[in-house]
Amino acid sequence: MSSSPTPGVPQRLHCSYCNVYFITKADLQTHCRSQDHQTTIMSDEGRDWSHRPPPRGLGAEDYTLCPTYRAAYTCRMGDQCVEAHSEAELAEWQERFEYRAMKLERAREKQLHGASYADLLLERLSLTQQQDALITEKTDRVISHLSPEPNLRVSQKPSSHEWVITLQPPAPLRVVSLLHDAHRNHFTIAEVTCLDAHRHLHWSCVPENPQEWSSMEQDHQAGPDVKYKVTVSFRTAIYGTFRQAVVFDCGSEPVAMQRLCVDVVPVEDLGALEETKRTILTRSERWCEENVDIVPFDSKPHELSPDDRGILAAYPPPTNENFVFTQTSMERFPTKTNYRSRMHDLLNIEELAQFDLVSRFNIKTTLQITSGYMLLPSTVSTAKYSRPGELFGKLELSSEISEDSHHGRLVLSNCNSMLVASTITPSSDSERGKAPCCISFPP
């Protein structure tokens, strides 16, 4: 990747595929992401081939023989046919695919493949079935302070803002990267500062690449007990909703992710936006793993599939605290620039509306413990008795669950468990302020 050092001359970085040199790592990375470089490393040039080039977009296992040519030694598609016209051509296509894969792998080894940290992380996320093991939004162990709030709403353009994220990770920070391509041009990593009190070391740097910083850019490696400050800048000259996620890699997984959002709204729309948000937000507190300790009751709980766990990790259920209602949700028509954010917001609004319906059955009552009960109403009463070592818990509801109501129909068709918590007042000061312990029961 680099040329031989010459005394007194700055070391230059070399792209051996295109035979060009660069002074900085950022310039080399920019070149490696260019279309010309990508075409070079992914081509099968460099060897003499005897047959047509294979069709692109297919893997080696997808190449097949053309049945028409095999039967009549002719094909009306001619050279445009995407199937091989002989066994020799099929074998060469497979060889050319493996040759291109080998070139790309060598480029990866030389760090000339052009993929950024975010590209590689997104590729791994698309392949794994356990995304929560790879990336997490529970950043308490890494991020100690964030200022201002991650979700901002402003009414003037052009607009610019900065977040200062203070980190005290369990290990030295290796990479800071912006994750998503959407709105990437509006966000930059402005500065990374490190304070190592044990080694009396303090340094600040402006990353060569404003989208990604790595510790390789520093001559000093931080010790194990350090603090970092990462400044993320936002700038725009247009109205809209701008989202980004910042990833912090400390050398272990899952890596920490902090979402940021700026909603730039015209002044005349602010009132309608706030009024709509007040209408949408649920009036009931939602118990979730962030604010209560949930203990599963069932000895054999329903196991979520890896895909479901990954989706829940990437998109946690909306609450009044984490829900961000944006201007794009109020625009009359979806467009190619707002449809993703619009559909995401509409799904969250639907989730909040369903929770509001179900929450009408939230009650504070006495839990009756019994060994048997009568199943009513019925033409023939049925008695239910508990098994040895078990008891039933009986709750009197404040309203009847019926198919005739929207919330009743929702409960009967979609709810498979309920949460129960004690309302006993804490007896000591040490117990006050602790999250209630909820037990998940099947209904």
RARADA-V863840 format. One record per backbone hydrogen bond with DSSP energy under -0.5 kcal/mol. CO is the residue of the C=O (numbers start at 1). NH is the residue of the N-H. Records with the same first field share a line. If there is no record, write none. Layout:
# RARADA-V863840
CO->NH / NH
This chain:
# RARADA-V863840
1->14
6->9
9->6
12->3
13->22
14->16
15->19 / 20
20->15
22->13
24->28
25->29
26->30
27->31
28->32
29->33
31->34
34->38
35->39
36->40
37->41
38->42
40->43
44->47
55->58
59->62 / 63
60->63
64->84
65->67
66->70
67->71
68->72 / 74
69->73
75->78
77->80
78->81
84->66
86->90
87->91
88->92
89->93
90->94
91->95
92->96
93->97
94->98
95->99
96->100
97->101
98->102
99->103
100->104
101->105
102->106
103->107
104->108
105->109
106->110
107->112 / 113
108->111
116->120
117->121
118->122
119->123
120->124
121->125
122->126
123->127
124->128
130->133
131->134 / 135
134->255
136->257
137->139
139->142 / 143
142->144 / 168
145->166
147->164
150->152 / 261
152->263
154->265
159->236
161->234
163->165 / 232
164->147 / 166
165->230
166->144 / 145
167->228
174->215
175->249
176->213
177->247
181->184
183->186
184->187
186->235
188->190 / 233
191->231
192->205
193->229
194->203
195->197 / 227
196->200 / 201
201->196
203->194
205->192 / 207
208->210
209->212
210->189
211->178
213->176
214->217
215->218
220->222
224->226
227->195
228->167
229->193 / 231
230->165 / 232
231->190 / 191
232->163
233->188
234->161
236->158 / 159
240->242 / 264
242->262
244->260
245->179
246->258
247->177
248->250 / 256
249->174 / 175
255->136
256->248
258->246
260->244
261->152
262->242 / 264
263->154 / 265
264->240
266->269 / 270
267->270 / 271
269->273
270->274
271->275
272->276
273->277
274->278
275->279
276->280
277->281
285->287
288->291 / 292
292->294
293->295 / 438
294->296
295->440
298->301
305->309
306->310
307->311
308->312
309->313
310->314
311->315
319->323
323->325
324->326
326->329
327->330 / 331
328->331
335->339
338->342
339->343
340->344
341->345
342->346
343->347
344->348
345->349
346->350
347->351
348->352
349->353
350->354
351->355
352->356
353->357
354->358
355->359
357->360
358->361
359->362
363->365
366->368
368->370 / 394
370->392
371->386
373->384
374->376
375->382
382->375
384->373
387->390
392->370
394->368
395->397
400->402
402->405
405->409
406->410
407->411
408->412
409->413
410->414 / 415
411->415
414->416
418->441
420->439
428->431 / 432
431->434
436->293 / 438
437->422
438->295
439->420 / 441
440->297
441->418
